[in-house]
Amino acid sequence: MSSERRFIPYSRQQVSAEDIAAVTAVLQSDFLTQGPVTPQFEEAFAQRHGAAHALAVANATAGLHMACLAFGVGPGSLVWTSPNSFLASANCALYCGADIDFVDIDPATRNMGLAALAAKLEQAKQRGQLPDVVIPVDFAGLPCDLREMRGLADRYGFRIVEDASHATGAAYEGQPVGSRHADITVFSLHAVKIITAGEGGMLTTADAGVAERLRLLRSHGMVRDAGQFTGAEQGGWVYEQQLLGFNYRMTEIQAALGLSQLQRLDALQTRRQQMADRYDQVLADLPLILPARVPQRTSAWHLYVVEIDGSRTPVARAEVFDRMRAAGIGVHVHYIPIHTQPFYRARGFSAGDFPLAERYYQRALTLPLHPGLTQDDQQYVVDSLRSALAG
Ligand SMILES: *Cc1c(COP(=O)(O)O)cnc(C)c1O
């Protein structure tokens, strides 16, 4: 049966004829980098996400690194994130020489737990070790507790860098993610994400000063505009380095693809929403815990993750995973808790440190969800899951 079908990946980019034409036009133009398309993409992204400023970067990992640096994270600083995330959410703090710690998840939303964050902040305050930056993650595309986290940030004096790598186009209380509450929001445009630039990232912020600092960090800490020089102007050739920056720029080729994809964001979003609704309906009677629906929050549905409910089936997650893969279905597991990785264990973390993220991980299974998935594909996924769970 599976041999007649092509492999169904958990995610896949969708590239249109318009995307190809847009990229081709850039390839035939004068600028492959630092041309007019990247600012156009930034402008369009800012508008769609209700943000004052948007900056295109090479990838979201670079964006997270820059966001930490923009808030002065360095040796002696402390950053907290969710253990249920991709490695980059934590690695960015270590790039800066800072210390990293984690806040356990809310098992219902699988995002950083609000109560856990509040309790950990109170303990940290007693010890005089409050975090400088907290990086909540909009896991699977579901916005985190942004309003409440803003309240905690104002009370305890930390910055919020929201890792919205999964959440392009998501909404919180009717407003686009990236428009408010976080100090910087970071989106990923990797090929498996909601819209893609091949590789790429976008940062949004409401703060013009922060945006300016990010601009410097993105391109060698360098300014070319004489109005911004700290020294005397010596001639038209002069550029000034004002801080230690990087080359974290996006190319025009990437920006053309991203801008073209952005035009379809709403349509892609609707398609993902429909497929998630369909999964909800047809999986309801199986021994699974389905993704939470939270009032006032619209998920971007980057991932559709079920948990195998061990109290209702003897079949282990690993068995279900293997059976689905054998059926040609690219199920996945998001995420191995970051603190249990060998690298993080060597830094002093151990299994048991964040038990809710660990328990979630033991049961989690990501089902295919992307705009190219046909109804027939989805039915095949559901039928295969049903028989995998039957043992
Ligand atoms: C994909 C992802 C990243 C990294 O994004 P890149 O653009 O690949 O660097 C960071 N955080 C999360 C949660 C992600 O899913």
The ligand as an ORCA input file, in Angstrom:
! r2SCAN-3c Opt
* xyz 0 1
  C      13.050     27.068     13.118
  C      13.201     27.610     14.504
  C      14.253     28.442     14.871
  C      15.411     28.724     13.958
  O      15.003     29.267     12.771
  P      16.067     29.400     11.570
  O      15.422     30.381     10.657
  O      16.179     28.025     10.975
  O      17.353     29.865     12.124
  C      14.267     28.980     16.138
  N      13.290     28.700     17.023
  C      12.284     27.868     16.719
  C      11.224     27.619     17.739
  C      12.212     27.285     15.452
  O      11.231     26.435     15.156
*
